[in-house]
Amino acid sequence: MPHEAQLHEHAPILVGADVGASKTRIRIESAVDRQPLADITHASTGWSELGDTERARALSAAIAEAVSPFGRVAAMVAGVHGADSVQQLVMLGEPLGERYSLVRVLNDSHLVILAHGAWSGTGVIAGTGSSATATLPGGGVLTVGGWGWIFGDEGGAVGLVRSAAQRVLAAYDRADDDPLTPLLLRALDVDHPHAMSHRLATTEPRLWAGAAHVVFEAWQAGSWRAGEIIRDHGGALANLVALLRTRGGDTQTVVCAGGVITNQPLLFAAFEEALRQRVGRDIEVALLEEPPVKGAMNLARRLHQTSSGAQAAPDIHAAISVVHQTERVR
């Protein structure tokens, strides 16, 4: 809800947005005194089904609606799920750039390291989907992973449910009694394993992704298949970070965010164990204690400071040049 909006109708404002696969969060604060003005959260309904042009329009409309009660936008930063290439970042930023003078659009996993209070390092998202972004020595960033529920998103909720469905079908073919089967069928509201394909194919992924918790419940109930899923997906997330390190990314500090990895200690433990084996024992591995949207606000403040001629952090250019220097592994 807007806070003291009438007092800030003409004052410049800063805007940060975190557009995830399941929800969008927008924060607004005064550029003068950092007074919080609004903190808005709503579902990202249909986001995964939109094309880039439609996403650009939807993002611009959502920001315009959020800032309408307030003053001039001095700087705005948006971390966007599915913004995986330079072309996508530019396309998403164009409608915003027509409205506001200082705009940056990033992949949403880039917000994680910024929200942690650092300008360099690796952010890992494991929420509805998954991806990882690392800063590069030359001032750009590198994003790997993602790909959506059909091809990827290992470690994210959609990837976990996809693997669980595969394991349940394998158990059915073997006539095995696995605790994972009744838990997943109940969560998906189907009465037979063969019905899962239709459910996943005809329902928006962010809705059936909510069944991911049954993987961890099944492990507690004695399902070795569930344990296998957890290890595999923790390892897959670690592989993203290892790939970023191979490509020159800064992986000395690795920060994780997203509803699955922050709420499922088993997945985080599997990820951390695999990561230390594949990347090194001396790295810092942490769960983000702040919402990722804070990273967008941190960068918006810095952008405003640099545009105003204020003193910036020595390596601020590593954080603000992403639109032109982002690289995507394909």
C-alpha positions in Angstrom: 0.0 0.0 0.0 1.3 3.5 -0.8 2.7 5.3 2.3 2.4 9.1 2.6 1.9 9.4 -1.2 0.6 12.9 -1.0 3.8 14.1 0.5 5.8 12.7 -2.4 3.7 13.6 -5.4 6.4 15.7 -7.0 9.6 14.3 -5.4 11.8 11.9 -7.5 11.4 8.2 -6.8 13.4 5.0 -7.1 11.8 1.8 -8.3 12.9 -1.8 -8.0 11.1 -4.8 -9.4 11.6 -8.5 -9.1 9.5 -10.3 -11.8 9.6 -14.0 -11.1 7.8 -16.9 -12.7 5.2 -17.0 -9.9 5.0 -13.5 -8.5 6.1 -9.9 -9.1 7.2 -7.6 -6.4 7.7 -3.8 -6.9 9.2 -1.5 -4.3 9.1 2.3 -4.5 11.0 4.8 -2.3 11.8 8.5 -2.3 15.1 9.3 -4.1 15.6 12.2 -1.6 15.4 10.5 1.8 14.8 6.8 0.9 11.4 6.9 2.5 9.5 3.7 1.6 6.4 4.6 -0.5 5.0 1.3 -1.7 5.7 -2.4 -1.6 3.4 -4.3 -4.1 3.2 -8.0 -4.7 1.0 -9.7 -7.2 0.9 -13.0 -9.1 2.8 -13.3 -12.4 -0.2 -14.9 -14.0 0.5 -16.2 -17.5 4.1 -14.8 -17.6 5.6 -18.1 -18.8 3.2 -18.1 -21.7 4.0 -14.6 -23.0 6.4 -13.7 -25.8 9.1 -11.1 -25.3 7.1 -8.3 -26.9 4.1 -9.1 -24.7 6.3 -9.3 -21.6 7.8 -5.9 -22.4 4.4 -4.4 -22.6 3.2 -6.1 -19.4 6.3 -5.0 -17.4 6.0 -1.4 -18.6 2.2 -1.4 -17.7 2.8 -2.9 -14.3 5.5 -0.3 -13.4 3.4 2.6 -14.8 0.5 1.6 -12.6 2.6 1.2 -9.5 4.4 4.6 -9.9 1.3 6.6 -10.9 0.5 8.0 -7.5 4.1 9.3 -7.0 6.6 11.7 -8.6 9.1 11.4 -11.3 11.0 8.2 -11.6 14.7 9.0 -11.1 15.9 5.4 -11.6 14.3 2.0 -12.0 15.8 -1.5 -12.1 13.9 -4.7 -12.9 15.1 -8.2 -12.5 13.1 -10.4 -14.9 12.6 -14.1 -15.1 13.3 -15.4 -18.6 15.4 -12.3 -19.6 18.2 -14.5 -20.7 19.9 -12.7 -23.6 21.1 -9.2 -24.6 18.3 -9.0 -27.1 15.6 -9.8 -24.5 17.1 -7.4 -22.0 17.0 -4.6 -24.6 13.5 -5.5 -25.7 12.2 -5.5 -22.1 13.9 -2.2 -21.4 12.7 -0.3 -24.5 9.2 0.5 -23.3 10.5 1.5 -19.9 13.2 3.7 -21.5 10.5 5.6 -23.4 8.9 6.5 -20.1 11.8 6.9 -17.7 15.3 8.4 -18.1 17.4 5.8 -16.2 16.4 2.1 -16.6 18.2 -1.2 -16.2 16.7 -4.6 -16.9 18.5 -7.7 -15.5 18.0 -11.4 -15.3 16.2 -12.0 -11.9 19.1 -14.2 -10.6 21.4 -11.2 -10.9 19.3 -9.5 -8.2 20.4 -12.1 -5.6 24.1 -11.0 -5.3 23.0 -7.4 -5.3 20.5 -8.0 -2.5 23.2 -9.7 -0.5 25.0 -6.4 -0.4 27.8 -7.3 -2.9 28.6 -6.1 -6.4 30.4 -9.2 -7.5 29.7 -12.9 -7.1 27.2 -15.5 -8.1 23.4 -15.5 -7.5 21.4 -18.8 -7.8 17.7 -18.8 -8.1 15.7 -22.0 -7.3 12.1 -21.0 -7.0 9.5 -21.9 -9.6 12.3 -22.2 -12.1 16.1 -21.9 -11.7 19.1 -20.1 -13.1 22.4 -18.7 -12.0 24.2 -15.4 -12.8 27.8 -14.5 -12.1 29.7 -11.2 -12.6 32.6 -11.2 -14.9 36.0 -9.4 -14.5 35.4 -7.2 -17.6 32.2 -5.7 -16.1 29.5 -7.8 -17.6 27.5 -10.8 -16.3 27.0 -14.3 -17.4 23.7 -16.3 -16.9 23.3 -20.0 -17.3 20.5 -22.5 -16.7 16.7 -21.9 -16.8 15.1 -23.1 -20.1 11.6 -23.7 -18.6 9.9 -26.8 -17.3 10.1 -28.8 -20.5 13.9 -28.6 -21.0 15.4 -27.4 -17.7 14.8 -25.5 -14.5 16.5 -28.3 -12.4 16.4 -27.4 -8.7 13.3 -25.3 -9.3 9.8 -26.4 -8.4 8.8 -27.2 -12.0 12.0 -29.3 -12.5 11.4 -31.2 -9.3 7.8 -32.0 -10.1 8.8 -33.1 -13.6 11.4 -35.5 -12.2 8.9 -36.7 -9.6 6.4 -37.5 -12.3 9.1 -39.4 -14.2 10.0 -41.4 -11.1 6.3 -42.2 -10.3 5.8 -43.5 -13.9 8.9 -45.6 -13.5 7.6 -47.0 -10.2 4.3 -47.8 -11.9 6.0 -49.7 -14.7 7.9 -51.8 -12.2 4.8 -52.3 -10.0 6.8 -50.7 -7.1 5.2 -49.3 -4.0 6.8 -46.0 -3.5 5.6 -43.3 -1.0 6.2 -40.7 -3.7 3.3 -42.0 -5.9 0.3 -41.3 -3.7 1.7 -38.0 -2.5 2.3 -36.7 -6.0 -1.0 -38.0 -7.4 -2.9 -36.3 -4.5 -1.0 -33.0 -5.0 -1.8 -33.0 -8.7 -5.4 -34.0 -8.1 -5.2 -37.0 -10.4 -6.1 -40.6 -9.7 -3.7 -42.5 -11.9 0.0 -41.9 -13.0 -1.0 -41.8 -16.7 -3.1 -38.7 -16.0 -0.1 -36.7 -14.9 1.0 -35.9 -18.5 -2.3 -34.2 -19.3 -2.3 -32.3 -16.0 1.2 -30.9 -16.5 0.6 -30.1 -20.2 -2.7 -28.3 -19.8 -2.1 -26.4 -16.5 0.0 -23.2 -16.0 3.4 -24.4 -14.6 3.3 -22.0 -11.7 0.2 -23.8 -10.4 1.4 -27.4 -10.5 4.8 -26.3 -9.3 3.3 -26.1 -5.9 3.5 -29.9 -5.7 7.3 -29.8 -5.3 7.0 -30.1 -1.6 5.9 -33.7 -1.9 9.4 -34.7 -3.0 10.8 -33.8 0.4 7.8 -35.3 2.2 8.3 -38.5 0.3 12.0 -38.7 1.3 10.9 -38.3 4.9 8.5 -41.2 4.3 11.2 -43.5 3.0 11.2 -42.9 -0.8 14.7 -43.6 -2.2 13.5 -42.2 -5.5 12.7 -38.9 -3.8 16.2 -38.9 -2.2 17.7 -39.5 -5.7 15.7 -36.5 -7.1 17.0 -34.2 -4.3 20.6 -35.2 -4.8 20.3 -34.9 -8.6 18.8 -31.4 -8.5 21.2 -30.1 -5.9 24.0 -31.4 -8.1 22.4 -29.8 -11.2 22.4 -26.4 -9.4 26.0 -26.9 -8.4 26.9 -27.7 -12.0 25.5 -24.2 -13.0 28.0 -22.5 -10.7 30.8 -24.8 -11.8 30.1 -23.8 -15.4 30.1 -20.1 -14.5 33.5 -20.6 -12.9 34.8 -22.3 -16.0 33.5 -19.4 -18.1 35.3 -16.8 -15.9 32.5 -15.8 -13.5 33.2 -14.8 -9.9 32.1 -17.7 -7.8 33.9 -16.9 -4.6 30.6 -15.8 -3.1 27.5 -17.8 -4.0 24.2 -16.7 -2.7 20.9 -18.6 -3.2 17.4 -17.4 -3.3 13.9 -18.7 -4.3 11.1 -20.3 -2.5 12.3 -23.9 -3.0 15.9 -23.7 -1.9 15.2 -21.3 1.0 12.4 -23.4 2.4 13.8 -26.9 1.8 17.0 -27.5 3.8 17.5 -30.9 2.1 17.9 -29.3 -1.3 20.3 -26.6 0.0 22.4 -29.2 1.8 22.6 -31.3 -1.4 23.5 -28.2 -3.4 26.2 -27.0 -1.0 27.8 -30.5 -0.7 28.0 -30.8 -4.5 29.2 -27.3 -4.9 32.1 -27.6 -2.5 33.2 -30.8 -4.2 33.0 -29.3 -7.7 34.1 -25.6 -7.1 36.0 -25.5 -3.9 35.9 -25.6 -0.1 37.0 -22.0 0.4 34.0 -20.3 -1.2 31.3 -18.5 0.7 27.8 -20.2 0.3 24.8 -18.5 1.8 21.0 -18.3 1.6 19.7 -14.8 0.9 18.2 -13.3 4.0 16.6 -10.4 2.1 14.0 -10.4 -0.7 15.6 -10.2 -4.1 13.8 -7.0 -4.9 16.2 -5.4 -2.4 18.9 -6.0 -5.0 16.9 -4.0 -7.6 16.6 -1.2 -5.0 20.3 -1.2 -4.2 21.2 -0.9 -7.8 18.6 1.8 -8.4 20.1 3.9 -5.6 23.6 3.5 -7.1 22.4 4.5 -10.6 20.8 7.6 -9.1 23.9 8.4 -7.2 26.2 8.1 -10.2 23.8 10.1 -12.4 23.7 12.8 -9.7 27.5 12.9 -9.5 27.7 11.3 -6.1 30.5 9.1 -5.0 30.0 5.5 -6.3 31.5 2.2 -5.2 34.8 1.4 -7.0 33.3 -1.5 -9.0 29.9 0.0 -9.7 30.4 -0.3 -13.4 30.4 -4.1 -13.1 26.8 -3.8 -11.9 25.4 -1.2 -14.3 26.7 -2.3 -17.7 24.7 -5.4 -18.0 22.4 -4.4 -20.8 25.3 -4.1 -23.2 27.6 -6.8 -21.9 25.4 -9.7 -20.7 26.3 -13.0 -22.3 24.1 -16.1 -22.3 25.2 -19.7 -22.6 23.2 -21.5 -25.3 
